[in-house]
Each structure stands twice: as C-alpha cells, then as structure tokens.
Amino acid sequence: MKVLYEDNHLLIVEKPVNVPMQEDESKDEDLLSMAKKYIKEKYSKPGAVYLGLLHRLDRPVGGVCVFARTSKAAARMTKQIQDHDFKKEYLAVVEDNNLAQSGHYEDHLLKNSRTNTVSVDPKGKLAILDYEVISRRDNLALVRVKLKTGRSHQIRVQFSSRNHPLWGDQRYNRKAIAGQQIALWSTMISFYHPVTKELMSFSSIPDHFPFTI
C-alpha cells in the first residue's frame, strides 16, 4: 500500500490490485485493515483506529483511494460525493471494435447481489460516464473515463454492453484469458479538502501492459 498523502483529516493511498476494500468471505488482507494498521503503528495509536471508507474499488482494480480519518471529515466528503463535487477518472483498456473517439454513456444498471453481477436494466439505477480514446493498437483502445455516477461495476458493464469489454475482465469479457489482470485503474481523484476547502487532486498512472499500448 503506497501512501500518496496524509494529514489529520485524510489518508490517500494507492490500492494494490487483487486486494479487497474491506474484509470479505475470503479473509484475505484488505485495504481498510492495512490502512488502519499503518495509522496505528506510525502514530502509536492506542485502541481502535477510525477510518471512514468513502468509496470503493472492485477487488481486481488498483489506483487512488481516499479514506477519512475523522467522522467530521467523512461526513463532509460524503456530501461532496452526493453533490458530485468528488471527481474520479479511470484508465481502461477495452476491445476497440470501432469504438468512437469519445462518447457519453447513460444506462440503468441493476445489481444481482446473489451472483455479484450487474446488468443493464430499466429497473436499475442511472449510471453516467464520459470517455475519450487516448491510443489504439491491435484492436485495443486505451480510454480515459470520467465517472459522473459511482455504480457497482459501472465502467465494466457500460463498455461490455456495447461490445467493448475490458481487457482481462474475467466477469464481463468472454475472451478474457484465465489469470489476466483486468485493465482498469483509478488514475485520478479530486475534491475539496473537508477542512481547508482547498481543491486537491491525486493521481496514479500505471506503467505496465496493457496500459502501455
């Protein structure tokens, strides 16, 4: 877990791939526990450490992630998320299949909690994103995605439903090869500091294949 920034109110880290955000049935080490351990050991904190989980990344996805170190900061950051003042950008590699150079996707997505899958369904919640293509090679396209909403599996489902599934997506790409790592990365998050009100931005740029196409 790489720490990108910390103060008395926030902790911003780079989430490693294949690490769950919080404890699940796998009992694998999770990011929330790792972050709490980091705070506890660095500052010799007695007792339980508070960290507010503000947003989530799917287990196979890496990149920038923000925690709140106080309940007041958590409440203020949550309001920014609700007011769409909390901006998130991702990098993804998708199957090109004549993907337009840029686009705006709006769908209603419905989650099946039993199977932990998401589908396009008029009964679901509104999901919105914008994207632009950065580069192309061998029927793959590297795209920058700006999320307007934060639905579960949103990027993965909105692209796969249009015949542009993400490279290595074991759940929504039938062509994905076992063992491939999904090409989705939380590359930038910006928001207003919950106390100083300063506009802050943090980034993480993957430098490994297939993001290097």
C-alpha atoms as a printed R data frame, in Angstrom:
    type eleno elety resid chain resno       x       y       z
1   ATOM     1    CA   MET     A     1   0.000   0.000   0.000
2   ATOM     2    CA   LYS     A     2   1.609   3.207  -1.210
3   ATOM     3    CA   VAL     A     3   0.681   6.349   0.740
4   ATOM     4    CA   LEU     A     4   0.146   9.361  -1.543
5   ATOM     5    CA   TYR     A     5  -0.921  11.921   1.093
6   ATOM     6    CA   GLU     A     6  -1.945  12.150   4.720
7   ATOM     7    CA   ASP     A     7  -2.895  14.756   7.290
8   ATOM     8    CA   ASN     A     8  -5.102  14.805  10.388
9   ATOM     9    CA   HIS     A     9  -8.247  14.508   8.286
10  ATOM    10    CA   LEU     A    10  -7.444  12.351   5.247
11  ATOM    11    CA   LEU     A    11  -5.398   9.384   4.103
12  ATOM    12    CA   ILE     A    12  -4.911   8.881   0.350
13  ATOM    13    CA   VAL     A    13  -3.299   5.644  -0.806
14  ATOM    14    CA   GLU     A    14  -2.674   3.643  -3.950
15  ATOM    15    CA   LYS     A    15  -4.655   0.423  -3.716
16  ATOM    16    CA   PRO     A    16  -2.801  -2.677  -4.909
17  ATOM    17    CA   VAL     A    17  -4.617  -4.957  -7.358
18  ATOM    18    CA   ASN     A    18  -6.448  -8.034  -6.053
19  ATOM    19    CA   VAL     A    19  -6.859  -6.569  -2.567
20  ATOM    20    CA   PRO     A    20 -10.444  -6.231  -1.257
21  ATOM    21    CA   MET     A    21 -11.505  -2.843   0.080
22  ATOM    22    CA   GLN     A    22 -12.646  -4.360   3.367
23  ATOM    23    CA   GLU     A    23 -12.824  -7.810   4.925
24  ATOM    24    CA   ASP     A    24 -14.876 -10.322   2.967
25  ATOM    25    CA   GLU     A    25 -15.520 -14.054   2.986
26  ATOM    26    CA   SER     A    26 -12.047 -14.718   1.546
27  ATOM    27    CA   LYS     A    27 -10.437 -13.395   4.751
28  ATOM    28    CA   ASP     A    28  -7.587 -12.024   2.610
29  ATOM    29    CA   GLU     A    29  -5.834  -8.919   3.869
30  ATOM    30    CA   ASP     A    30  -7.968  -5.925   2.951
31  ATOM    31    CA   LEU     A    31  -7.118  -2.282   2.253
32  ATOM    32    CA   LEU     A    32  -9.099  -0.820   5.164
33  ATOM    33    CA   SER     A    33  -7.289  -3.063   7.665
34  ATOM    34    CA   MET     A    34  -3.925  -2.286   6.046
35  ATOM    35    CA   ALA     A    35  -4.598   1.454   6.296
36  ATOM    36    CA   LYS     A    36  -5.724   1.216   9.934
37  ATOM    37    CA   LYS     A    37  -2.609  -0.783  10.782
38  ATOM    38    CA   TYR     A    38  -0.450   1.853   9.083
39  ATOM    39    CA   ILE     A    39  -2.031   4.691  11.123
40  ATOM    40    CA   LYS     A    40  -1.901   2.712  14.373
41  ATOM    41    CA   GLU     A    41   1.791   1.838  14.008
42  ATOM    42    CA   LYS     A    42   3.001   5.190  12.650
43  ATOM    43    CA   TYR     A    43   1.303   7.283  15.327
44  ATOM    44    CA   SER     A    44   1.317   4.691  18.143
45  ATOM    45    CA   LYS     A    45  -2.462   4.955  18.414
46  ATOM    46    CA   PRO     A    46  -3.978   3.146  21.414
47  ATOM    47    CA   GLY     A    47  -7.186   1.218  20.873
48  ATOM    48    CA   ALA     A    48  -9.190   1.097  17.664
49  ATOM    49    CA   VAL     A    49  -8.301   3.394  14.755
50  ATOM    50    CA   TYR     A    50 -11.093   5.235  12.939
51  ATOM    51    CA   LEU     A    51 -11.022   5.361   9.133
52  ATOM    52    CA   GLY     A    52 -14.046   6.220   7.050
53  ATOM    53    CA   LEU     A    53 -14.458   4.211   3.838
54  ATOM    54    CA   LEU     A    54 -15.689   6.837   1.361
55  ATOM    55    CA   HIS     A    55 -15.790   4.932  -1.932
56  ATOM    56    CA   ARG     A    56 -14.922   1.531  -3.298
57  ATOM    57    CA   LEU     A    57 -12.807  -0.047  -5.999
58  ATOM    58    CA   ASP     A    58 -13.507  -3.550  -7.262
59  ATOM    59    CA   ARG     A    59 -11.088  -6.104  -5.857
60  ATOM    60    CA   PRO     A    60  -9.074  -6.564  -9.109
61  ATOM    61    CA   VAL     A    61  -8.773  -2.793  -9.677
62  ATOM    62    CA   GLY     A    62  -5.813  -0.718  -8.451
63  ATOM    63    CA   GLY     A    63  -5.211   3.006  -8.069
64  ATOM    64    CA   VAL     A    64  -6.061   6.056  -5.981
65  ATOM    65    CA   CYS     A    65  -8.295   5.584  -2.950
66  ATOM    66    CA   VAL     A    66  -9.330   8.053  -0.213
67  ATOM    67    CA   PHE     A    67 -10.108   7.444   3.467
68  ATOM    68    CA   ALA     A    68 -11.372   9.918   6.084
69  ATOM    69    CA   ARG     A    69  -9.534   9.992   9.409
70  ATOM    70    CA   THR     A    70 -12.364  11.639  11.370
71  ATOM    71    CA   SER     A    71 -16.135  11.287  11.347
72  ATOM    72    CA   LYS     A    72 -16.486  15.000  10.542
73  ATOM    73    CA   ALA     A    73 -14.228  14.645   7.505
74  ATOM    74    CA   ALA     A    74 -16.163  11.543   6.447
75  ATOM    75    CA   ALA     A    75 -19.485  13.392   6.607
76  ATOM    76    CA   ARG     A    76 -18.189  16.344   4.592
77  ATOM    77    CA   MET     A    77 -16.548  14.121   1.985
78  ATOM    78    CA   THR     A    78 -19.702  12.025   1.664
79  ATOM    79    CA   LYS     A    79 -21.675  15.195   0.942
80  ATOM    80    CA   GLN     A    80 -19.217  16.073  -1.829
81  ATOM    81    CA   ILE     A    81 -19.792  12.659  -3.342
82  ATOM    82    CA   GLN     A    82 -23.559  13.153  -3.165
83  ATOM    83    CA   ASP     A    83 -23.236  16.637  -4.700
84  ATOM    84    CA   HIS     A    84 -20.936  15.307  -7.465
85  ATOM    85    CA   ASP     A    85 -18.038  17.515  -6.303
86  ATOM    86    CA   PHE     A    86 -15.892  14.395  -5.829
87  ATOM    87    CA   LYS     A    87 -14.367  13.746  -9.266
88  ATOM    88    CA   LYS     A    88 -12.994  10.387 -10.392
89  ATOM    89    CA   GLU     A    89 -11.130   9.378 -13.524
90  ATOM    90    CA   TYR     A    90 -10.029   5.944 -14.641
91  ATOM    91    CA   LEU     A    91  -7.857   4.434 -17.327
92  ATOM    92    CA   ALA     A    92  -9.207   1.336 -19.042
93  ATOM    93    CA   VAL     A    93  -8.152  -0.823 -21.957
94  ATOM    94    CA   VAL     A    94 -11.131  -2.070 -23.928
95  ATOM    95    CA   GLU     A    95 -11.662  -4.098 -27.079
96  ATOM    96    CA   ASP     A    96 -11.742  -1.485 -29.825
97  ATOM    97    CA   ASN     A    97 -14.363  -2.906 -32.213
98  ATOM    98    CA   ASN     A    98 -14.645   0.503 -33.928
99  ATOM    99    CA   LEU     A    99 -15.063   2.413 -30.672
100 ATOM   100    CA   ALA     A   100 -15.848   6.089 -31.278
101 ATOM   101    CA   GLN     A   101 -13.082   8.553 -30.356
102 ATOM   102    CA   SER     A   102 -15.180   9.907 -27.485
103 ATOM   103    CA   GLY     A   103 -18.577   9.199 -26.031
104 ATOM   104    CA   HIS     A   104 -21.222   9.711 -23.373
105 ATOM   105    CA   TYR     A   105 -22.915   6.640 -21.888
106 ATOM   106    CA   GLU     A   106 -26.150   6.635 -19.899
107 ATOM   107    CA   ASP     A   107 -27.713   3.383 -18.681
108 ATOM   108    CA   HIS     A   108 -29.735   1.999 -15.819
109 ATOM   109    CA   LEU     A   109 -27.773  -0.714 -14.022
110 ATOM   110    CA   LEU     A   110 -29.229  -3.388 -11.763
111 ATOM   111    CA   LYS     A   111 -27.079  -5.422  -9.375
112 ATOM   112    CA   ASN     A   112 -27.748  -9.060  -8.560
113 ATOM   113    CA   SER     A   113 -26.391  -9.420  -5.021
114 ATOM   114    CA   ARG     A   114 -26.625 -13.208  -5.155
115 ATOM   115    CA   THR     A   115 -24.273 -13.517  -8.143
116 ATOM   116    CA   ASN     A   116 -22.455 -10.197  -7.606
117 ATOM   117    CA   THR     A   117 -23.057  -9.250 -11.219
118 ATOM   118    CA   VAL     A   118 -24.556  -6.135 -12.806
119 ATOM   119    CA   SER     A   119 -26.705  -5.831 -15.920
120 ATOM   120    CA   VAL     A   120 -28.337  -3.079 -17.947
121 ATOM   121    CA   ASP     A   121 -31.955  -2.985 -16.795
122 ATOM   122    CA   PRO     A   122 -34.596  -0.228 -16.807
123 ATOM   123    CA   LYS     A   123 -35.333  -1.095 -13.169
124 ATOM   124    CA   GLY     A   124 -31.763  -0.223 -12.157
125 ATOM   125    CA   LYS     A   125 -30.032   2.967 -11.046
126 ATOM   126    CA   LEU     A   126 -28.902   5.639 -13.503
127 ATOM   127    CA   ALA     A   127 -25.224   5.319 -14.488
128 ATOM   128    CA   ILE     A   128 -23.403   8.032 -16.449
129 ATOM   129    CA   LEU     A   129 -19.848   8.315 -17.766
130 ATOM   130    CA   ASP     A   130 -17.855  10.152 -20.426
131 ATOM   131    CA   TYR     A   131 -14.780   8.761 -22.147
132 ATOM   132    CA   GLU     A   132 -12.111   9.636 -24.699
133 ATOM   133    CA   VAL     A   133  -9.684   7.367 -26.540
134 ATOM   134    CA   ILE     A   134  -6.005   8.036 -25.830
135 ATOM   135    CA   SER     A   135  -4.396   5.414 -28.080
136 ATOM   136    CA   ARG     A   136  -5.172   2.278 -30.094
137 ATOM   137    CA   ARG     A   137  -3.286  -0.890 -31.021
138 ATOM   138    CA   ASP     A   138  -4.173  -4.439 -32.112
139 ATOM   139    CA   ASN     A   139  -7.945  -3.949 -31.671
140 ATOM   140    CA   LEU     A   140  -7.408  -2.500 -28.201
141 ATOM   141    CA   ALA     A   141  -8.164   1.057 -27.124
142 ATOM   142    CA   LEU     A   142  -6.778   2.885 -24.098
143 ATOM   143    CA   VAL     A   143  -9.518   5.173 -22.797
144 ATOM   144    CA   ARG     A   144  -9.779   7.853 -20.135
145 ATOM   145    CA   VAL     A   145 -13.087   7.556 -18.300
146 ATOM   146    CA   LYS     A   146 -14.750  10.298 -16.254
147 ATOM   147    CA   LEU     A   147 -17.400   8.922 -13.933
148 ATOM   148    CA   LYS     A   148 -20.487  11.017 -13.293
149 ATOM   149    CA   THR     A   149 -22.007   8.370 -11.035
150 ATOM   150    CA   GLY     A   150 -20.408   5.611  -8.990
151 ATOM   151    CA   ARG     A   151 -22.358   2.409  -9.579
152 ATOM   152    CA   SER     A   152 -21.030  -1.063  -8.897
153 ATOM   153    CA   HIS     A   153 -19.091  -2.470 -11.889
154 ATOM   154    CA   GLN     A   154 -20.246   0.604 -13.837
155 ATOM   155    CA   ILE     A   155 -17.354   1.036 -16.283
156 ATOM   156    CA   ARG     A   156 -17.071  -2.684 -16.888
157 ATOM   157    CA   VAL     A   157 -20.756  -3.159 -17.673
158 ATOM   158    CA   GLN     A   158 -21.338   0.012 -19.674
159 ATOM   159    CA   PHE     A   159 -18.477  -0.817 -22.062
160 ATOM   160    CA   SER     A   160 -19.137  -4.560 -22.272
161 ATOM   161    CA   SER     A   161 -22.834  -3.977 -23.040
162 ATOM   162    CA   ARG     A   162 -21.692  -2.052 -26.157
163 ATOM   163    CA   ASN     A   163 -19.294  -4.775 -27.353
164 ATOM   164    CA   HIS     A   164 -16.211  -3.076 -25.890
165 ATOM   165    CA   PRO     A   165 -15.436  -5.289 -22.854
166 ATOM   166    CA   LEU     A   166 -12.390  -4.519 -20.755
167 ATOM   167    CA   TRP     A   167  -9.204  -6.450 -21.422
168 ATOM   168    CA   GLY     A   168  -8.778  -9.205 -18.854
169 ATOM   169    CA   ASP     A   169 -12.230  -8.780 -17.276
170 ATOM   170    CA   GLN     A   170 -12.963 -12.305 -16.085
171 ATOM   171    CA   ARG     A   171 -16.618 -11.484 -15.387
172 ATOM   172    CA   TYR     A   172 -17.814  -9.479 -18.379
173 ATOM   173    CA   ASN     A   173 -15.394 -10.392 -21.179
174 ATOM   174    CA   ARG     A   174 -15.865 -13.849 -22.675
175 ATOM   175    CA   LYS     A   175 -12.474 -13.594 -24.408
176 ATOM   176    CA   ALA     A   176 -10.531 -12.914 -21.197
177 ATOM   177    CA   ILE     A   177  -7.845 -15.490 -20.524
178 ATOM   178    CA   ALA     A   178  -7.659 -17.056 -17.075
179 ATOM   179    CA   GLY     A   179  -5.082 -15.261 -14.977
180 ATOM   180    CA   GLN     A   180  -5.243 -11.970 -16.871
181 ATOM   181    CA   GLN     A   181  -5.488  -8.845 -14.721
182 ATOM   182    CA   ILE     A   182  -8.359  -6.535 -15.612
183 ATOM   183    CA   ALA     A   183  -7.159  -3.338 -17.331
184 ATOM   184    CA   LEU     A   184  -8.923  -0.803 -15.122
185 ATOM   185    CA   TRP     A   185  -7.129   1.703 -12.900
186 ATOM   186    CA   SER     A   186  -8.291   4.543 -10.645
187 ATOM   187    CA   THR     A   187  -5.947   7.159 -12.042
188 ATOM   188    CA   MET     A   188  -7.196  10.484 -10.595
189 ATOM   189    CA   ILE     A   189  -9.388  11.754  -7.771
190 ATOM   190    CA   SER     A   190 -10.085  15.406  -6.979
191 ATOM   191    CA   PHE     A   191 -12.138  17.013  -4.221
192 ATOM   192    CA   TYR     A   192 -12.227  19.916  -1.790
193 ATOM   193    CA   HIS     A   193 -10.401  19.355   1.482
194 ATOM   194    CA   PRO     A   194 -13.043  18.813   4.174
195 ATOM   195    CA   VAL     A   195 -11.489  21.435   6.481
196 ATOM   196    CA   THR     A   196  -9.342  23.864   4.464
197 ATOM   197    CA   LYS     A   197 -11.697  23.753   1.408
198 ATOM   198    CA   GLU     A   198  -8.613  23.631  -0.833
199 ATOM   199    CA   LEU     A   199  -9.123  21.889  -4.166
200 ATOM   200    CA   MET     A   200  -6.920  18.782  -4.111
201 ATOM   201    CA   SER     A   201  -6.057  16.266  -6.798
202 ATOM   202    CA   PHE     A   202  -4.161  12.985  -6.612
203 ATOM   203    CA   SER     A   203  -3.093  10.703  -9.414
204 ATOM   204    CA   SER     A   204  -1.604   7.297 -10.073
205 ATOM   205    CA   ILE     A   205  -0.504   6.276 -13.560
206 ATOM   206    CA   PRO     A   206   0.021   2.572 -14.316
207 ATOM   207    CA   ASP     A   207   3.156   1.853 -16.344
208 ATOM   208    CA   HIS     A   208   2.597  -1.811 -17.176
209 ATOM   209    CA   PHE     A   209   0.948  -3.693 -20.030
210 ATOM   210    CA   PRO     A   210  -1.719  -3.319 -21.381
211 ATOM   211    CA   PHE     A   211  -1.897   0.341 -20.301
212 ATOM   212    CA   THR     A   212   1.247   0.971 -22.385
213 ATOM   213    CA   ILE     A   213  -0.413   0.322 -25.765
